[in-house]
Amino acid sequence: MPADQIRLYDDVAFLTGLQPARNYLNLESLNRAADYIKAELAKLRGTVTEQAFEADGRRYRNIIASFGPPDAARIVIGAHYDVCGDQPGADDNASAVAGLLETARLLHQHQLPLHYRVDFVAYPNEEPPFFGTEHMGSAVHAQSLYAAGVPVRAMLCYEMIGYFSNKPGSQHFPNEALAARYPSVGNFIIVVGKTGQEKFTEYIQHHMQAHADNLDVQQISLPESMPLARLSDHRNYWTYGYDAVMINDTSFLRNPNYHEPSDTIDTLDFARMAQVVNGVFGAVLAL
């Protein structure tokens, strides 16, 4: 049972259709997004909980769905559901939330015995003004795991998985060294890890590639201090020494609609998105 493109589309359509935009100030829309995610996860055979917290006097919610042995070490799969400013956020980050939900559905459908507890976590506050602060939903979640002494096997962060291009030169790079190493056509997905966890990053890339059919899956390990390495929620799990990677279509290095009103559902490639999800699901099972 591979990932379903129609379900992915429906998830993105709901999230991008919310008005006003689901940013940190528009709590009604942000809560409608959280309620939708919670309702979709509640259809599955997991345990769904909320982790509420406050930032600047406002109440925000992490939505968590757990599968497998409750006391086992964790595999965390995360994605943020907020947007930056007044834009629909189809790629950033409705595509990732759709990927998270579809991965949970595949886990539910296959009903395989799990050795680890798999937690699917949807976060608010990844975008400015909270990015890089303790008020990111992922920072709250990662800190709570560390404080409770929870062993974490791995964290996989979905971040922008829907924009692809077959146009020559559509993939851009911050320097010539990377340009010489990676394809110049933006039709691949990349697993971003950090220096010191290369084997883990390569492991995820290898098992994603084995399950992603015709989609090219690349990988890179960057110094943790490098800004490109820390562009999403995985950064907060690195803080506590957990192995974590970001699954990404390279964001603004490819997608001209990044943080723009033009980041709309019609710009996404749902066939390739489905392959990304199949790859991540395969990597989770390998873990």
C-alpha positions as CSV (number, residue, x, y, z in Angstrom):
1,M,0.0,0.0,0.0
2,P,2.0,3.0,-1.2
3,A,1.3,6.6,-0.3
4,D,-2.0,8.0,-1.7
5,Q,-1.7,11.1,-3.8
6,I,-5.3,12.0,-3.3
7,R,-5.0,12.0,0.5
8,L,-1.9,14.1,0.2
9,Y,-3.7,16.6,-2.0
10,D,-6.7,16.8,0.3
11,D,-4.5,17.5,3.3
12,V,-2.7,20.3,1.5
13,A,-5.9,21.7,0.2
14,F,-7.4,22.0,3.6
15,L,-4.4,23.7,5.2
16,T,-3.8,26.1,2.3
17,G,-7.5,27.0,2.3
18,L,-7.5,28.3,5.8
19,Q,-8.1,32.0,6.1
20,P,-6.6,34.1,7.5
21,A,-3.2,32.5,7.1
22,R,-2.2,30.0,9.8
23,N,0.6,32.1,11.2
24,Y,1.5,32.7,14.9
25,L,-0.9,35.7,15.2
26,N,-4.0,34.0,13.7
27,L,-4.7,31.6,16.5
28,E,-8.1,30.6,15.1
29,S,-6.6,29.4,11.8
30,L,-3.7,27.8,13.6
31,N,-6.0,25.9,15.9
32,R,-8.2,24.8,13.0
33,A,-5.1,23.4,11.4
34,A,-4.2,21.6,14.7
35,D,-7.8,20.3,15.0
36,Y,-7.6,18.9,11.5
37,I,-4.3,17.1,12.2
38,K,-5.6,15.8,15.4
39,A,-8.8,14.5,13.8
40,E,-6.9,12.8,11.0
41,L,-4.5,11.1,13.4
42,A,-7.4,10.0,15.7
43,K,-8.8,7.9,12.8
44,L,-5.8,5.6,13.2
45,R,-4.9,3.0,15.9
46,G,-2.6,5.2,17.9
47,T,-2.9,7.3,21.0
48,V,-3.4,11.0,20.2
49,T,-2.4,13.7,22.8
50,E,-1.7,17.4,22.9
51,Q,1.2,19.3,24.4
52,A,0.1,22.8,25.1
53,F,2.5,25.7,25.9
54,E,2.5,29.4,26.0
55,A,4.6,31.9,24.0
56,D,4.2,35.7,24.3
57,G,0.9,35.2,26.2
58,R,-0.6,33.0,23.5
59,R,-1.5,29.3,23.8
60,Y,-0.1,26.9,21.2
61,R,-0.4,23.1,20.7
62,N,1.8,20.3,19.6
63,I,-0.3,17.4,18.4
64,I,1.2,13.9,19.0
65,A,0.1,10.5,17.8
66,S,1.9,7.5,19.3
67,F,2.2,4.0,17.9
68,G,3.9,0.9,19.3
69,P,5.1,-0.1,22.8
70,P,4.4,2.9,25.1
71,D,7.6,2.6,27.1
72,A,10.0,1.8,24.3
73,A,12.6,4.2,22.9
74,R,11.2,6.7,20.4
75,I,11.3,7.4,16.8
76,V,10.0,10.9,16.2
77,I,8.6,12.1,12.9
78,G,7.8,15.8,12.9
79,A,6.5,18.6,10.7
80,H,5.4,22.2,11.5
81,Y,2.0,23.4,10.5
82,D,2.4,27.2,10.8
83,V,3.3,29.5,7.9
84,C,5.4,32.7,7.7
85,G,3.2,35.8,7.3
86,D,0.2,36.0,5.0
87,Q,0.7,33.1,2.5
88,P,-1.0,29.8,1.9
89,G,2.2,27.8,2.6
90,A,1.6,24.9,0.2
91,D,5.2,23.7,0.2
92,D,6.1,25.4,3.4
93,N,4.8,23.6,5.2
94,A,1.5,22.0,4.2
95,S,3.4,19.5,2.1
96,A,5.3,18.3,5.1
97,V,2.2,18.0,7.3
98,A,0.5,16.0,4.5
99,G,3.6,13.8,4.5
100,L,3.5,13.3,8.2
101,L,-0.2,12.3,8.1
102,E,0.3,9.9,5.2
103,T,3.2,8.2,6.9
104,A,1.1,7.7,10.0
105,R,-1.7,6.3,7.8
106,L,0.7,3.8,6.2
107,L,1.9,2.7,9.6
108,H,-1.7,2.1,10.6
109,Q,-2.6,0.3,7.4
110,H,0.4,-2.1,7.5
111,Q,-0.1,-3.1,11.1
112,L,3.4,-4.3,11.5
113,P,4.9,-5.2,14.9
114,L,6.9,-2.2,16.2
115,H,10.0,-2.5,18.4
116,Y,10.1,1.3,19.0
117,R,7.4,3.8,19.9
118,V,6.8,5.9,16.9
119,D,5.6,9.5,17.7
120,F,4.2,11.7,14.9
121,V,4.4,15.3,16.1
122,A,2.9,18.4,14.4
123,Y,4.4,21.6,15.7
124,P,3.5,25.3,15.6
125,N,6.0,28.2,15.8
126,E,8.7,27.0,13.5
127,E,8.5,30.3,11.5
128,P,9.6,33.7,12.7
129,P,9.4,35.3,15.2
130,F,9.9,32.1,17.2
131,F,12.4,30.4,14.9
132,G,15.5,29.6,16.8
133,T,13.9,30.2,20.2
134,E,12.6,28.0,23.1
135,H,9.1,28.8,21.9
136,M,9.3,26.6,18.8
137,G,6.9,23.7,19.2
138,S,9.7,21.3,18.4
139,A,11.9,22.9,21.1
140,V,9.2,22.3,23.7
141,H,8.8,18.7,22.6
142,A,12.5,17.9,22.4
143,Q,13.2,19.5,25.8
144,S,10.3,17.4,27.3
145,L,11.8,14.2,26.0
146,Y,15.2,15.1,27.4
147,A,13.8,16.2,30.8
148,A,11.9,12.9,31.1
149,G,15.0,10.8,30.2
150,V,13.3,9.3,27.1
151,P,15.7,7.4,24.8
152,V,15.3,8.6,21.2
153,R,16.4,6.3,18.4
154,A,15.9,8.9,15.7
155,M,14.1,12.0,14.6
156,L,13.0,12.6,11.0
157,C,11.8,16.1,10.1
158,Y,9.6,16.7,7.1
159,E,10.3,20.2,5.8
160,M,9.0,21.2,2.3
161,I,8.7,18.1,0.3
162,G,6.4,19.1,-2.6
163,Y,8.3,21.4,-5.1
164,F,10.2,19.7,-8.0
165,S,11.4,20.9,-11.4
166,N,12.8,19.2,-14.5
167,K,14.1,22.4,-15.9
168,P,17.9,22.5,-16.5
169,G,19.5,24.8,-13.9
170,S,16.5,24.8,-11.7
171,Q,18.6,23.8,-8.7
172,H,20.7,26.5,-7.1
173,F,23.5,26.3,-4.5
174,P,25.1,28.6,-2.0
175,N,28.6,27.8,-3.3
176,E,30.5,26.1,-6.1
177,A,31.6,23.1,-4.0
178,L,28.0,22.0,-3.5
179,A,27.1,22.8,-7.1
180,A,29.9,20.5,-8.3
181,R,28.6,17.7,-6.0
182,Y,24.8,17.7,-6.6
183,P,22.4,17.7,-9.6
184,S,21.7,21.0,-11.3
185,V,18.1,19.9,-11.9
186,G,15.7,20.3,-9.0
187,N,14.0,16.9,-9.2
188,F,15.5,15.2,-6.1
189,I,14.8,15.1,-2.4
190,I,17.7,15.5,0.1
191,V,18.3,14.1,3.6
192,V,20.2,16.8,5.6
193,G,22.2,15.7,8.6
194,K,25.1,17.1,10.6
195,T,28.8,16.3,10.7
196,G,29.4,13.6,13.2
197,Q,26.3,11.6,12.4
198,E,27.2,10.8,8.8
199,K,26.4,7.1,9.2
200,F,22.9,7.8,10.4
201,T,22.2,10.3,7.6
202,E,23.5,7.8,5.0
203,Y,21.4,5.0,6.6
204,I,18.2,7.1,6.2
205,Q,19.1,8.1,2.6
206,H,19.9,4.5,1.7
207,H,16.6,3.1,2.9
208,M,14.6,6.0,1.5
209,Q,16.1,5.4,-1.9
210,A,15.3,1.7,-1.7
211,H,11.6,2.6,-1.3
212,A,11.2,5.8,-3.4
213,D,11.0,4.2,-6.8
214,N,12.2,6.7,-9.5
215,L,12.8,9.6,-7.1
216,D,16.5,10.5,-6.6
217,V,17.3,10.7,-2.9
218,Q,20.5,12.6,-2.0
219,Q,22.1,13.2,1.3
220,I,24.5,15.7,2.9
221,S,26.1,16.2,6.3
222,L,26.8,19.8,7.2
223,P,28.5,21.4,10.2
224,E,25.9,22.0,12.9
225,S,27.0,25.7,13.0
226,M,26.2,26.2,9.3
227,P,22.8,28.0,8.9
228,L,21.7,25.7,6.0
229,A,22.0,22.7,8.4
230,R,19.6,24.2,11.0
231,L,16.6,25.4,8.9
232,S,13.9,23.4,10.6
233,D,12.6,21.5,13.7
234,H,15.3,18.8,13.7
235,R,17.7,21.4,15.1
236,N,16.1,21.2,18.5
237,Y,16.7,17.5,18.8
238,W,20.4,18.0,17.9
239,T,20.5,20.2,21.0
240,Y,20.1,17.1,23.2
241,G,22.3,14.8,21.3
242,Y,19.6,12.9,19.4
243,D,20.3,11.7,15.8
244,A,18.0,13.8,13.6
245,V,17.7,14.7,9.9
246,M,15.7,17.0,7.7
247,I,13.9,15.7,4.6
248,N,13.7,18.7,2.3
249,D,13.3,19.7,-1.4
250,T,16.0,22.3,-0.7
251,S,13.6,25.1,0.0
252,F,14.6,28.6,-1.3
253,L,17.5,27.0,-3.2
254,R,14.9,25.7,-5.6
255,N,11.4,27.0,-4.9
256,P,10.8,30.6,-6.1
257,N,7.6,30.7,-4.1
258,Y,9.3,30.3,-0.7
259,H,7.5,32.6,1.9
260,E,5.5,34.2,-1.0
261,P,1.8,34.3,-1.7
262,S,2.6,32.2,-4.8
263,D,3.3,29.2,-2.6
264,T,0.0,27.5,-3.7
265,I,-1.2,24.0,-4.1
266,D,-1.0,24.1,-8.0
267,T,2.8,24.4,-7.8
268,L,3.3,21.0,-6.0
269,D,4.1,17.6,-7.5
270,F,2.0,15.1,-5.7
271,A,3.4,12.1,-7.5
272,R,6.9,12.9,-6.3
273,M,5.6,13.8,-2.8
274,A,4.1,10.4,-2.6
275,Q,7.5,8.9,-3.4
276,V,9.1,10.9,-0.6
277,V,6.6,9.5,1.8
278,N,7.2,6.0,0.6
279,G,10.9,6.5,1.1
280,V,10.4,7.9,4.7
281,F,8.1,5.0,5.5
282,G,10.7,2.5,4.3
283,A,13.4,4.2,6.4
284,V,11.2,4.1,9.5
285,L,10.6,0.4,9.1
286,A,14.3,-0.1,8.6
287,L,14.9,1.7,11.9
